[in-house]
Amino acid sequence: MNIFNLPDLGEGLPDAEIHEWFVKEGDTVIADQPLVSMETAKAVVDVPCPQSGIISKLYGKPGDVIKTGEPLVAFESTSAKPADKGTVVGNLEESSEISEDNFTVGVQHTNKNRVRATPAVKMLAKKLGIDLSTVKGTGEFGVITRDDVQAQADKNSEVPPGFEPLRGVRRAMLNSMVQSHTEVVPVSIFDEADISAWKTGTDITVRLIRAITYAAKKEPALNAWFDTKHSARQCFEQVHLGLAMDNEEGLFVPVIHDAAKLSDADLRNMINEFKKSVSNREITADKLKGATITLSNFGKFAGRFASPIIVPPMVAILAVGRLYQGAVVTAEGDIKAHNMLPLSLSFDHRAVTGGEATRFLGAVMESLQKE
């Protein structure tokens, strides 16, 4: 068999979910015809056939997650080859030698303790986390084959009754949150901006974007990426703002590139375009790349303050709570109701100091409190 492994469908994406097969086992295909539709964290991508031939095996069904570089499709070989004895095609040479392992120390060697499998099958089992002593071999003389190991892995991955597996965007969100929890050292600070000086009809989101670009110019440490592996930081002159939006499927963060150069009208048009694309699940992968800092406006639903999650490699996210009227003591000693905008800034303390973060938030407030 010729094995076609899942290629990288994006900028280093670790895996993708099978959305829809366009072929089935036994089909004769030609190169470049549609093979399968894969859903990544960023978009749905159609993968073409890499060659002409007959489909021998499909490694998964719709909803299954395939890691980048792992088998996706097998094509029948043009020349006859021995039947699968449990080899990892494309990764290891086939070995016909069967090894027997006895995992019980100090006990007489008996058949029930033996594991009969090729080295390639053992390596696959180790990769998939399968205990070969629990697998029943279907090969000749009870030899455990690659299919036996894969079947056990599929069985182990079955979702318990009553649970629904996270797919697509929600699965990508899961992975991002786990990465953030593992890598980032988050700290959050909170304050409020008095926006009573604003004129009626002021676009809140556009003003927030302007405030972030203003603050990033004054304190660029928060408009940056952090490379965990190399303990290195990259600060950016341009603000590529990720704007958090959600729909029923999960969270999307389309990016406004070089936000400072856009007019208010251009920003509003882009925001509206993003909202429509996210709502209709039509957002393209290129619109979700390259954010250097994130804005989340959760206050349109409920809540004043939060501890927003930073998604690596970014080092900061600003979240905005629900606008409310608060009591303010004026310079004359009077108490008046002012429009207050709650702000929550989370930053990665590995790359950003407390002073840098507070100066950034102060600059955001300074910008927002102008007329």
Order of alpha helices (4+ residues) and beta strands (2+ residues): beta-beta-beta-beta-beta-beta-beta-beta-beta-beta-alpha-alpha-alpha-beta-alpha-beta-beta-beta-beta-beta-beta-alpha-beta-beta-beta-beta-alpha
